[in-house]
C-alpha cells in the first residue's frame, strides 16, 4: 500500500509444526518486526510480555490504524491499541475457533472474549458473506453493520506461468507418472484439518478408479503420525518423502513453498476441514486451473461453485467425499472444464490489486468516521 500508507508488519513466533513464511516478506522487500513470545498457545506470562512489547511498538510508531489478524495477535494487538488510544482498530477474521477446536466451555469462553474485543474495535472484517453471517447471527460477536466483507487478495499471476515446466518438475521429483491422477491436500496436519477424512475417502475410492492414482499430502503437523497410521491401517503404501524418497501411492512432502509448482503438478486438490475461513489452498488451486473437492465449511461455498469448479460435500461424509474424488479422477474432460471455470472465477475476485483498493477505501472511511485527518 506504499507510498500512501506507511506500514509496520508485526509477527509472532513460529511453532515447530508451522511453515516458515519469511520467503513471502523477503520477496516483497518487507522486513517484519518479530515478537517471539507471541505464539498460538495460551501462556499468560508470555502473552503479557507480548502485550507490553506491542504496546511499546505502538507508542513509538504512533499509527493511525492498527489492523490485527488471527486470534492471539487479534487479542493482544487490539488490547494494546485500545490502551494507546489508536484512532482506528480493525480485526480480520480469517477463520475462527468457535467450534471444532476445543470443548464447549472453552469455545464459549473464546466467543465471550471476541465479543469484548469487538466492542473495542472500530470495525471487523469478514472474508466471506458466510463468515459474516456466522459472526453476526450465529455467534453474535457484534452487529452485522459493524462487519464489512473484504475477500482475500493474492498475487495469482505466477500460477499461470510456465505451467507445463512446473508440472514436469514436480511430478518428476515425486515419481508421478503421466498416466497417474495426482490428488493432493495442502495445509497443516492438525486435528481441525481432519486428514483422517482424506485417508478414509482415499481407501474407499482408490480401487474403483479408471486411472492409477497417487495421493500427495503437502504440509506437516502434530497429527502426521495419526495420518500415517491411517494410511497403513487401510493398506495404502505410504512414505514420508523427506526421510524415505520413494514413489509410494501416498506420500507426504512436508512443507513446500513453491505452491505454483505444487498445484501445477496435481490434478485434483482436496480439503477435508471441520472448520475454515476462506481456504487459501482452494483459491490458489483454482487459479492454477485445478478442480477441487472440499467439505462445506466456513467460506468454502463462497469460492467453490459446486458442480462447476469442483464439489462441495457435507463435513465428515466419507462416501460423498470419495464419490466426488472418483467422479473427477475418472473424467479428464470434466477436470479440464472445472479447472477453466475455477480459474476465471478466482482471477477476477481474488487479485491483490482489488484487495489493496478495498483496504485503502476501508481505512479512509473509518478514519473519517473517527474525525482523523489523513
C-alpha positions as CSV (number, residue, x, y, z in Angstrom):
1,X,0.0,0.0,0.0
2,X,3.1,2.3,-0.1
3,X,3.7,5.1,-0.6
4,X,0.2,6.4,0.5
5,X,0.5,4.3,3.7
6,X,3.5,3.8,5.9
7,X,3.2,0.4,7.4
8,X,4.8,-1.8,10.0
9,X,4.3,-5.6,10.0
10,X,4.5,-7.2,13.4
11,X,4.6,-11.0,13.6
12,X,4.6,-13.6,16.4
13,X,7.0,-16.6,16.9
14,X,6.6,-19.7,14.8
15,X,5.6,-23.0,16.4
16,X,7.5,-26.1,15.5
17,X,4.8,-27.6,13.2
18,X,4.2,-24.3,11.4
19,X,5.6,-23.4,8.0
20,X,8.3,-20.8,7.7
21,X,6.9,-17.8,5.9
22,X,9.8,-15.4,5.6
23,X,10.1,-16.1,1.9
24,X,6.9,-14.1,1.4
25,X,8.1,-11.0,3.1
26,X,11.6,-11.3,1.5
27,X,10.0,-11.5,-2.0
28,X,8.1,-8.3,-1.2
29,X,11.0,-6.4,0.4
30,X,9.3,-6.2,3.7
31,X,11.2,-6.6,7.0
32,X,8.7,-7.6,9.8
33,X,9.2,-6.9,13.4
34,X,9.1,-10.2,15.3
35,X,7.8,-10.8,18.8
36,X,8.9,-14.4,19.5
37,X,6.9,-14.8,22.7
38,X,3.6,-14.2,20.8
39,X,2.5,-17.7,19.8
40,X,-0.7,-19.6,19.3
41,X,-0.8,-21.4,22.7
42,X,-2.2,-19.5,25.7
43,X,0.6,-18.7,28.2
44,X,-0.3,-15.8,30.5
45,X,3.3,-14.8,31.2
46,X,4.4,-14.9,27.6
47,X,1.1,-13.2,26.5
48,X,1.6,-10.3,28.9
49,X,5.2,-9.9,27.7
50,X,3.9,-9.8,24.1
51,X,1.2,-7.3,25.1
52,X,3.8,-4.9,26.6
53,X,6.1,-5.2,23.6
54,X,3.2,-4.5,21.1
55,X,2.2,-1.6,23.3
56,X,5.7,-0.2,23.2
57,X,5.8,-0.5,19.4
58,X,2.5,1.3,19.0
59,X,3.7,4.2,21.3
60,X,6.8,4.6,19.2
61,X,5.3,4.2,15.7
62,X,2.1,6.2,16.6
63,X,-0.1,4.5,13.9
64,X,-3.4,5.9,12.7
65,X,-4.7,2.3,12.1
66,X,-3.9,-0.9,13.9
67,X,-5.1,-3.9,11.9
68,X,-4.9,-7.4,13.5
69,X,-5.2,-10.9,12.1
70,X,-5.8,-14.3,13.9
71,X,-7.0,-14.9,17.4
72,X,-3.9,-14.4,19.6
73,X,-2.5,-11.4,17.8
74,X,-6.0,-10.1,17.5
75,X,-6.5,-10.1,21.2
76,X,-3.0,-8.7,22.1
77,X,-3.0,-6.2,19.3
78,X,-6.4,-4.8,19.9
79,X,-6.0,-4.5,23.7
80,X,-2.7,-2.7,23.2
81,X,-4.1,-0.4,20.5
82,X,-7.1,0.4,22.7
83,X,-4.9,1.2,25.6
84,X,-2.8,3.5,23.4
85,X,-6.0,5.2,22.1
86,X,-5.2,4.4,18.4
87,X,-7.9,6.2,16.3
88,X,-8.8,3.1,14.2
89,X,-8.6,-0.5,15.4
90,X,-9.6,-3.3,12.9
91,X,-9.6,-7.0,13.1
92,X,-9.9,-9.6,10.3
93,X,-11.3,-13.0,11.0
94,X,-9.6,-15.4,8.6
95,X,-11.3,-18.2,10.4
96,X,-12.5,-18.6,14.0
97,X,-12.1,-21.0,16.9
98,X,-15.7,-21.1,17.9
99,X,-16.2,-24.8,17.0
100,X,-14.1,-27.9,16.2
101,X,-11.0,-26.7,18.0
102,X,-11.9,-27.0,21.7
103,X,-14.7,-28.3,24.0
104,X,-17.9,-26.4,24.7
105,X,-16.8,-24.4,27.7
106,X,-13.5,-23.3,26.1
107,X,-15.2,-22.4,22.8
108,X,-17.8,-20.3,24.7
109,X,-15.0,-18.5,26.5
110,X,-13.5,-17.5,23.2
111,X,-16.8,-16.3,22.0
112,X,-17.1,-14.0,25.1
113,X,-13.6,-12.8,24.6
114,X,-14.2,-11.9,20.9
115,X,-17.4,-10.0,21.8
116,X,-15.5,-8.0,24.3
117,X,-12.7,-7.3,21.8
118,X,-15.3,-6.4,19.1
119,X,-16.6,-3.6,21.3
120,X,-13.1,-2.2,21.3
121,X,-12.7,-2.4,17.6
122,X,-13.6,0.3,15.1
123,X,-14.6,-2.3,12.6
124,X,-14.5,-6.1,11.9
125,X,-13.6,-7.7,8.6
126,X,-15.0,-11.0,7.4
127,X,-13.5,-12.6,4.3
128,X,-16.8,-14.1,3.1
129,X,-20.6,-13.5,3.3
130,X,-21.0,-16.9,5.1
131,X,-18.4,-15.9,7.7
132,X,-20.1,-12.5,8.3
133,X,-23.4,-14.4,8.9
134,X,-21.6,-16.7,11.4
135,X,-20.0,-13.8,13.3
136,X,-23.1,-11.6,13.5
137,X,-26.0,-14.1,13.6
138,X,-24.7,-17.4,14.8
139,X,-22.1,-16.3,17.4
140,X,-23.3,-12.7,17.9
141,X,-19.8,-11.3,18.1
142,X,-21.1,-7.9,17.0
143,X,-23.9,-6.4,15.0
144,X,-23.8,-7.0,11.2
145,X,-23.4,-3.3,10.4
146,X,-20.0,-3.4,12.2
147,X,-18.7,-6.1,9.8
148,X,-17.5,-5.4,6.3
149,X,-16.8,-8.3,3.9
150,X,-13.5,-7.9,2.2
151,X,-12.4,-11.1,0.4
152,X,-8.7,-12.1,0.4
153,X,-6.4,-11.0,-2.3
154,X,-3.3,-12.6,-3.8
155,X,-0.7,-12.3,-6.5
156,X,-2.1,-15.1,-8.7
157,X,-0.4,-14.3,-11.9
158,X,2.5,-16.8,-11.3
159,X,0.1,-19.7,-11.0
160,X,-0.4,-19.4,-14.8
161,X,3.2,-19.0,-15.9
162,X,5.4,-21.9,-17.2
163,X,2.8,-24.4,-16.0
164,X,4.0,-27.3,-18.1
165,X,7.6,-27.0,-17.0
166,X,6.5,-26.7,-13.3
167,X,4.2,-29.7,-13.7
168,X,7.0,-31.8,-15.2
169,X,9.4,-30.7,-12.4
170,X,7.0,-31.6,-9.6
171,X,5.9,-34.9,-11.0
172,X,9.5,-36.0,-11.8
173,X,10.6,-35.1,-8.3
174,X,8.0,-37.3,-6.7
175,X,7.9,-40.1,-9.3
176,X,4.4,-39.3,-10.5
177,X,3.8,-40.9,-13.9
178,X,2.0,-39.1,-16.7
179,X,-1.0,-41.5,-16.7
180,X,-1.4,-41.2,-12.9
181,X,-4.0,-38.9,-11.5
182,X,-2.4,-37.0,-8.6
183,X,-4.9,-36.0,-5.8
184,X,-3.4,-33.5,-3.3
185,X,-4.3,-32.0,0.1
186,X,-2.4,-28.9,1.3
187,X,-2.1,-27.5,4.8
188,X,-1.2,-28.1,8.4
189,X,-1.7,-31.7,9.5
190,X,-3.6,-30.9,12.7
191,X,-6.9,-32.1,14.1
192,X,-9.2,-29.3,12.7
193,X,-8.0,-30.1,9.2
194,X,-9.3,-33.7,9.5
195,X,-6.8,-35.5,7.3
196,X,-8.5,-38.8,8.5
197,X,-11.4,-38.0,6.2
198,X,-8.9,-37.8,3.3
199,X,-7.4,-41.2,4.3
200,X,-10.9,-42.8,4.6
201,X,-12.1,-41.4,1.3
202,X,-8.9,-42.5,-0.4
203,X,-9.3,-46.0,1.0
204,X,-12.9,-46.1,-0.2
205,X,-12.3,-45.0,-3.8
206,X,-8.8,-45.9,-4.8
207,X,-9.6,-49.4,-6.1
208,X,-12.6,-48.2,-8.2
209,X,-10.8,-45.6,-10.3
210,X,-10.3,-46.0,-14.0
211,X,-6.8,-44.4,-13.9
212,X,-4.0,-45.2,-11.5
213,X,-4.0,-42.8,-8.5
214,X,-1.3,-41.0,-6.4
215,X,-2.1,-39.2,-3.2
216,X,0.1,-36.2,-2.2
217,X,0.0,-34.6,1.3
218,X,1.7,-31.2,1.3
219,X,2.3,-29.9,4.8
220,X,3.2,-31.1,8.3
221,X,2.0,-31.0,11.9
222,X,1.4,-32.9,15.1
223,X,-1.3,-35.2,13.6
224,X,1.0,-36.6,10.9
225,X,1.7,-39.8,12.9
226,X,-2.0,-40.4,13.2
227,X,-2.4,-39.9,9.5
228,X,0.4,-42.2,8.7
229,X,-1.1,-44.9,10.8
230,X,-4.4,-44.4,9.0
231,X,-2.8,-45.0,5.6
232,X,-1.0,-48.1,6.8
233,X,-4.1,-49.5,8.5
234,X,-6.0,-49.0,5.2
235,X,-3.3,-51.0,3.4
236,X,-2.2,-48.0,1.4
237,X,1.6,-47.8,0.6
238,X,2.8,-44.6,2.3
239,X,6.1,-42.7,2.5
240,X,7.2,-39.6,4.4
241,X,9.3,-38.3,1.5
242,X,11.9,-36.2,3.4
243,X,13.0,-39.4,5.1
244,X,12.1,-42.0,2.5
245,X,12.1,-40.6,-1.0
246,X,10.2,-43.5,-2.6
247,X,7.2,-43.1,-5.0
248,X,4.7,-44.7,-2.7
249,X,1.0,-44.5,-3.6
250,X,0.6,-41.9,-0.8
251,X,3.4,-39.6,0.1
252,X,3.8,-36.6,2.5
253,X,6.2,-34.0,1.2
254,X,6.2,-32.0,4.4
255,X,6.3,-28.2,3.8
256,X,6.8,-26.7,0.4
257,X,6.9,-23.1,-0.6
258,X,6.6,-23.1,-4.4
259,X,2.9,-23.6,-4.4
260,X,2.6,-22.7,-8.1
261,X,4.7,-25.8,-8.8
262,X,2.7,-27.9,-6.4
263,X,-0.6,-27.1,-8.0
264,X,0.8,-27.4,-11.5
265,X,1.8,-31.0,-10.6
266,X,-1.5,-32.0,-9.1
267,X,-4.7,-33.0,-10.9
268,X,-7.3,-32.6,-8.1
269,X,-7.0,-30.6,-4.8
270,X,-8.9,-31.7,-1.7
271,X,-9.8,-30.0,1.6
272,X,-11.3,-32.0,4.5
273,X,-11.5,-29.5,7.3
274,X,-14.0,-29.3,10.2
275,X,-13.7,-25.5,10.2
276,X,-12.2,-22.9,7.8
277,X,-12.3,-19.3,7.0
278,X,-11.6,-18.8,3.2
279,X,-9.1,-21.6,2.4
280,X,-6.1,-20.1,0.5
281,X,-5.2,-23.6,-0.9
282,X,-8.6,-23.7,-2.8
283,X,-8.1,-20.2,-4.2
284,X,-4.6,-21.0,-5.4
285,X,-5.6,-24.4,-6.7
286,X,-8.4,-22.9,-8.8
287,X,-6.1,-20.1,-10.0
288,X,-3.9,-22.9,-11.3
289,X,-6.8,-24.4,-13.2
290,X,-7.3,-27.4,-10.8
291,X,-10.7,-28.7,-9.8
292,X,-11.3,-29.1,-6.1
293,X,-13.3,-31.2,-3.6
294,X,-14.0,-29.8,-0.2
295,X,-16.1,-30.1,2.9
296,X,-18.8,-27.4,3.1
297,X,-17.4,-25.4,6.0
298,X,-16.7,-21.7,6.6
299,X,-16.4,-19.7,3.4
300,X,-15.8,-22.6,1.1
301,X,-19.2,-22.3,-0.7
302,X,-18.3,-18.7,-1.5
303,X,-15.3,-19.7,-3.5
304,X,-16.2,-23.1,-4.9
305,X,-19.1,-23.3,-7.3
306,X,-20.5,-26.8,-6.6
307,X,-20.7,-28.8,-9.9
308,X,-18.9,-26.1,-11.9
309,X,-15.4,-25.6,-10.4
310,X,-15.4,-28.5,-8.0
311,X,-17.6,-30.4,-5.5
312,X,-18.6,-29.3,-2.0
313,X,-19.8,-32.1,0.3
314,X,-21.1,-32.3,3.8
315,X,-18.4,-32.3,6.6
316,X,-17.4,-35.8,7.6
317,X,-19.2,-37.5,4.8
318,X,-16.7,-40.1,3.7
319,X,-19.0,-41.6,1.0
320,X,-19.8,-38.3,-0.6
321,X,-16.2,-37.1,-0.5
322,X,-14.9,-40.4,-2.1
323,X,-17.6,-40.2,-4.8
324,X,-16.7,-36.7,-5.7
325,X,-13.0,-37.5,-5.9
326,X,-13.8,-40.6,-8.0
327,X,-16.0,-38.6,-10.4
328,X,-13.2,-36.1,-11.1
329,X,-10.4,-38.8,-11.2
330,X,-12.3,-40.8,-13.9
331,X,-13.2,-37.8,-16.1
332,X,-10.3,-35.9,-17.7
333,X,-12.6,-33.6,-19.7
334,X,-14.6,-32.7,-16.5
335,X,-11.4,-31.9,-14.7
336,X,-10.4,-29.5,-17.5
337,X,-13.8,-27.8,-17.7
338,X,-14.0,-27.3,-13.9
339,X,-10.4,-26.1,-13.8
340,X,-11.0,-23.5,-16.5
341,X,-14.2,-22.2,-14.8
342,X,-12.4,-22.0,-11.4
343,X,-9.5,-20.1,-12.9
344,X,-11.8,-17.4,-14.5
345,X,-13.7,-17.0,-11.2
346,X,-10.9,-16.6,-8.8
347,X,-8.6,-14.5,-11.0
348,X,-11.4,-11.9,-11.1
349,X,-12.4,-12.0,-7.4
350,X,-9.1,-12.6,-5.5
351,X,-6.4,-10.4,-7.0
352,X,-4.2,-8.4,-4.7
353,X,-4.9,-5.2,-6.7
354,X,-8.6,-5.5,-5.7
355,X,-7.6,-6.1,-2.1
356,X,-5.4,-3.1,-1.9
357,X,-8.1,-0.8,-3.3
358,X,-10.7,-2.2,-0.9
359,X,-8.4,-1.8,2.1
360,X,-7.5,1.8,1.2
361,X,-11.1,2.8,1.0
362,X,-12.0,1.0,4.2
363,X,-9.2,2.6,6.2
364,X,-10.1,6.1,4.9
365,X,-13.8,5.6,5.7
366,X,-13.0,4.5,9.3
367,X,-10.5,7.4,9.8
368,X,-13.1,9.9,8.5
369,X,-15.6,8.4,11.0
370,X,-13.1,8.9,13.8
371,X,-12.6,12.5,12.7
372,X,-9.0,11.9,11.9
373,X,-7.3,13.8,9.1
374,X,-5.3,11.8,6.6
